[in-house]
Amino acid sequence: MEDNKSIKIPTFSELAAENKQAEFLFWVGSAGSYDDRAKKITRAFAKILTFCEINFAVLGTEESDSGDVARRAGNEFLFQMQAMQNIETLKMYHVTKIITCDPHDYNTLKNEYSDLGGNYEVMHHTEFLYQLIKSGKLKIENNILKDKVITYHDPCYLGRGNGIFLEPRFILQTISLKLPEMKRNKQRSLCCGAGGAQMFKEAEEGQLEVYTLRTNDALEVNPDIIATACPFCMTMLTDGVKMQEKQQEIEVLDIAELMVRALGI
């Protein structure tokens, strides 16, 4: 895998051929592999891992969907098929530590694969970035974003689902001095409208789409940037900003992308 600056990322199969082993698996996920916007998040986080000289690799074409969407949509049989295939692949490469940018995959790999025999130390990329900053491996100097107004949207599967509230905000505090919260935040955060396989079905009848409601929450604090940490939220909030015709004024960025911009890498 290469990004647009030719950062070469090894696969586990390539390392195995050389009798080598990576410490961390970067689980890219379906969104991060196929969605053009989410690919930018994947590249951004890979840049940071490379910049910090982390020993990591990806599965490449051997990575299959985690099965999250299949389970949320009610297809338990398909979920178990996908999960068992992945568990066998991870077992083959002796994977024990996983990092992912997708809270849906994070939740599934961390909390649901263990029922099928897949036990791993799973971290969301905001948890990993938090650790890098706290350990001193990642430092921001001459930050060009310090005066940008950034508001953070809590992804459901990261925040309310797994209690990850502190880490993303700590990272943003190293990036900007202006971090207003939306009126609905942390445990009371409003969903973007995509989780639980909702992204793949028609919206139900109502006065407003959920993503429009959530975008309105963000616009109330007059941000320069809406930050999130989930490729699904990225899609919904980007659409929300476009619906309000605010795309020339407001950016929607993943925390990894903000970190890359602040670092200038």
C-alpha positions as CSV (number, residue, x, y, z in Angstrom):
1,M,0.0,0.0,0.0
2,E,1.3,3.4,-0.9
3,D,0.0,6.9,-0.3
4,N,0.5,9.9,-2.6
5,K,3.9,10.6,-1.1
6,S,5.1,7.0,-1.6
7,I,5.1,5.8,2.0
8,K,5.5,2.1,1.6
9,I,3.4,0.1,4.1
10,P,4.2,-3.6,4.4
11,T,1.7,-6.4,4.5
12,F,1.9,-9.3,7.0
13,S,2.4,-11.7,4.1
14,E,5.4,-9.8,2.9
15,L,6.9,-9.7,6.4
16,A,6.2,-13.4,6.8
17,A,8.1,-14.2,3.6
18,E,11.1,-12.4,5.2
19,N,10.6,-14.2,8.6
20,K,9.6,-10.9,10.2
21,Q,6.7,-9.8,12.4
22,A,5.0,-6.5,12.9
23,E,4.0,-5.4,16.4
24,F,0.7,-3.8,15.3
25,L,-1.9,-4.6,12.7
26,F,-3.4,-1.5,11.2
27,W,-6.9,-2.7,10.4
28,V,-8.0,-0.5,7.5
29,G,-11.6,-1.6,7.3
30,S,-14.0,-1.5,4.3
31,A,-14.6,2.2,4.4
32,G,-10.9,3.0,4.7
33,S,-10.2,0.7,1.8
34,Y,-12.9,1.6,-0.7
35,D,-14.5,4.9,0.1
36,D,-12.5,7.7,-1.5
37,R,-13.0,10.1,1.3
38,A,-12.2,7.5,4.0
39,K,-9.0,6.6,2.1
40,K,-7.6,10.0,3.0
41,I,-8.1,9.1,6.7
42,T,-6.2,5.8,6.2
43,R,-3.3,7.6,4.5
44,A,-3.2,10.3,7.2
45,F,-3.0,7.8,10.0
46,A,-0.4,5.7,8.1
47,K,1.7,8.8,7.7
48,I,1.6,9.3,11.5
49,L,2.6,5.7,12.2
50,T,5.4,6.0,9.8
51,F,6.5,9.4,11.2
52,C,6.7,7.9,14.7
53,E,8.5,4.8,13.4
54,I,5.8,2.4,14.7
55,N,6.3,-1.3,13.7
56,F,3.1,-1.9,11.9
57,A,1.7,-3.7,8.9
58,V,-1.6,-4.2,7.1
59,L,-3.3,-7.4,5.8
60,G,-3.9,-5.9,2.3
61,T,-6.1,-8.1,0.2
62,E,-6.3,-10.7,3.0
63,E,-8.4,-8.3,5.1
64,S,-12.1,-9.0,4.8
65,D,-15.0,-6.9,6.2
66,S,-15.3,-7.2,10.0
67,G,-18.9,-8.2,9.7
68,D,-20.2,-5.3,11.7
69,V,-22.8,-4.2,9.1
70,A,-24.0,-7.7,8.5
71,R,-24.7,-8.2,12.2
72,R,-26.4,-4.8,12.7
73,A,-28.6,-5.6,9.7
74,G,-29.6,-8.9,11.2
75,N,-27.6,-11.3,9.1
76,E,-25.9,-13.2,11.9
77,F,-24.9,-16.1,9.6
78,L,-22.9,-13.8,7.3
79,F,-21.4,-12.0,10.3
80,Q,-20.0,-15.2,11.8
81,M,-18.7,-16.3,8.4
82,Q,-16.8,-13.0,7.9
83,A,-15.6,-13.0,11.5
84,M,-14.3,-16.6,11.5
85,Q,-12.4,-16.0,8.2
86,N,-10.7,-12.9,9.7
87,I,-9.9,-14.8,13.0
88,E,-8.2,-17.5,11.0
89,T,-6.2,-15.0,9.1
90,L,-5.1,-13.2,12.3
91,K,-4.2,-16.5,13.9
92,M,-2.0,-17.4,10.9
93,Y,0.0,-14.2,11.4
94,H,0.0,-14.3,15.2
95,V,-1.7,-10.9,15.5
96,T,-2.3,-9.8,19.0
97,K,-2.5,-5.9,18.7
98,I,-4.8,-4.1,16.4
99,I,-5.3,-0.4,15.6
100,T,-8.2,0.9,13.5
101,C,-9.7,4.2,12.5
102,D,-13.2,2.8,12.3
103,P,-15.2,2.7,15.6
104,H,-17.6,0.1,14.2
105,D,-14.7,-2.3,13.4
106,Y,-13.1,-1.3,16.7
107,N,-16.3,-2.3,18.6
108,T,-16.7,-5.5,16.7
109,L,-13.1,-6.7,16.9
110,K,-12.8,-5.7,20.6
111,N,-16.1,-6.8,22.0
112,E,-17.6,-9.4,19.7
113,Y,-14.8,-11.4,18.1
114,S,-13.9,-12.9,21.5
115,D,-17.1,-14.9,21.5
116,L,-15.8,-16.7,18.5
117,G,-12.2,-17.2,19.8
118,G,-10.6,-14.0,18.6
119,N,-9.0,-12.2,21.5
120,Y,-6.9,-9.1,20.8
121,E,-5.7,-5.9,22.2
122,V,-7.7,-3.5,20.1
123,M,-7.2,0.3,20.0
124,H,-9.0,3.0,18.2
125,H,-6.6,5.4,16.5
126,T,-7.5,8.2,18.9
127,E,-6.4,6.0,21.8
128,F,-3.2,5.2,20.1
129,L,-2.5,8.9,19.2
130,Y,-3.2,9.8,22.8
131,Q,-0.6,7.3,24.0
132,L,1.9,8.6,21.5
133,I,1.4,12.2,22.7
134,K,1.5,11.2,26.4
135,S,4.7,9.2,25.9
136,G,6.4,12.1,24.1
137,K,6.8,10.3,20.8
138,L,4.4,12.7,19.1
139,K,5.0,16.5,19.6
140,I,3.5,19.4,17.8
141,E,5.5,22.5,17.3
142,N,4.6,25.7,15.5
143,N,1.0,24.5,15.1
144,I,-0.8,26.3,12.3
145,L,-4.2,25.2,13.6
146,K,-4.0,26.7,17.1
147,D,-6.4,29.6,16.2
148,K,-8.9,27.5,14.3
149,V,-12.3,26.9,15.9
150,I,-12.8,23.1,16.1
151,T,-15.9,21.3,17.4
152,Y,-15.8,17.6,18.0
153,H,-18.5,15.1,17.1
154,D,-18.5,11.9,19.2
155,P,-19.0,8.8,17.1
156,C,-21.6,6.6,18.8
157,Y,-19.6,3.4,18.7
158,L,-16.5,5.2,20.1
159,G,-18.2,7.4,22.7
160,R,-21.4,6.1,24.1
161,G,-20.6,2.6,23.0
162,N,-17.1,2.3,24.4
163,G,-16.6,5.3,26.7
164,I,-13.8,6.9,24.6
165,F,-14.4,10.6,25.4
166,L,-11.2,11.9,26.9
167,E,-8.6,10.8,24.3
168,P,-10.0,12.6,21.2
169,R,-10.4,15.8,23.2
170,F,-6.9,15.6,24.6
171,I,-5.5,15.3,21.1
172,L,-7.5,18.3,19.9
173,Q,-6.3,20.3,22.9
174,T,-2.7,19.9,21.4
175,I,-4.0,21.1,18.1
176,S,-6.3,24.1,18.8
177,L,-6.9,26.6,21.6
178,K,-10.6,27.0,20.5
179,L,-12.7,23.9,21.1
180,P,-16.3,24.7,21.7
181,E,-18.6,21.8,22.5
182,M,-21.9,21.1,20.7
183,K,-24.9,21.3,23.0
184,R,-25.2,17.5,22.7
185,N,-21.9,16.0,23.5
186,K,-20.2,13.0,25.2
187,Q,-22.9,10.7,26.7
188,R,-25.6,12.9,25.3
189,S,-24.1,13.2,21.8
190,L,-26.5,12.8,18.8
191,C,-25.8,10.1,16.3
192,C,-24.8,11.1,12.8
193,G,-27.4,8.8,11.3
194,A,-25.2,6.2,9.8
195,G,-24.6,3.6,12.5
196,G,-26.4,0.3,12.9
197,A,-26.4,-0.3,9.1
198,Q,-28.6,2.8,8.7
199,M,-26.2,4.2,6.1
200,F,-27.3,1.4,3.7
201,K,-31.0,1.9,3.9
202,E,-33.5,4.6,3.0
203,A,-34.2,7.2,5.7
204,E,-37.4,6.7,7.7
205,E,-40.2,9.2,7.6
206,G,-39.6,12.3,9.7
207,Q,-39.2,16.1,9.5
208,L,-35.4,16.1,9.2
209,E,-32.6,13.6,8.4
210,V,-30.5,12.8,11.5
211,Y,-27.4,14.0,9.8
212,T,-29.1,17.4,9.2
213,L,-29.9,17.7,12.9
214,R,-26.4,16.8,13.9
215,T,-24.9,19.3,11.4
216,N,-27.1,22.0,12.8
217,D,-25.7,21.2,16.3
218,A,-22.2,21.8,14.9
219,L,-23.1,25.0,13.0
220,E,-24.5,26.6,16.2
221,V,-20.9,27.0,17.6
222,N,-19.6,28.6,14.4
223,P,-16.7,26.3,13.7
224,D,-14.0,26.5,11.1
225,I,-13.6,22.7,11.4
226,I,-15.9,19.9,12.4
227,A,-13.7,17.1,13.8
228,T,-14.7,13.5,14.1
229,A,-13.0,10.1,14.4
230,C,-15.2,7.8,12.2
231,P,-15.5,7.3,8.4
232,F,-19.2,6.9,8.7
233,C,-19.6,10.2,10.6
234,M,-17.3,11.8,8.1
235,T,-19.7,11.0,5.2
236,M,-22.8,12.1,7.0
237,L,-21.4,15.4,8.4
238,T,-19.8,16.2,5.0
239,D,-23.2,15.7,3.4
240,G,-24.8,17.9,6.1
241,V,-22.4,20.7,5.5
242,K,-23.0,20.5,1.8
243,M,-26.7,20.6,2.3
244,Q,-26.3,23.8,4.2
245,E,-24.0,25.1,1.4
246,K,-21.2,25.7,4.0
247,Q,-18.5,23.6,2.4
248,Q,-16.5,26.6,1.4
249,E,-16.4,27.9,5.0
250,I,-16.3,24.7,7.1
251,E,-14.1,21.6,6.8
252,V,-15.0,18.2,8.1
253,L,-11.8,16.4,9.1
254,D,-10.8,13.3,11.0
255,I,-8.5,13.7,14.0
256,A,-5.7,11.9,12.1
257,E,-6.0,14.4,9.3
258,L,-5.9,17.3,11.7
259,M,-2.8,15.8,13.3
260,V,-1.0,15.4,10.0
261,R,-1.8,19.0,9.1
262,A,-0.6,20.3,12.5
263,L,2.6,18.3,12.2
264,G,3.2,19.5,8.6
265,I,3.9,16.0,7.4
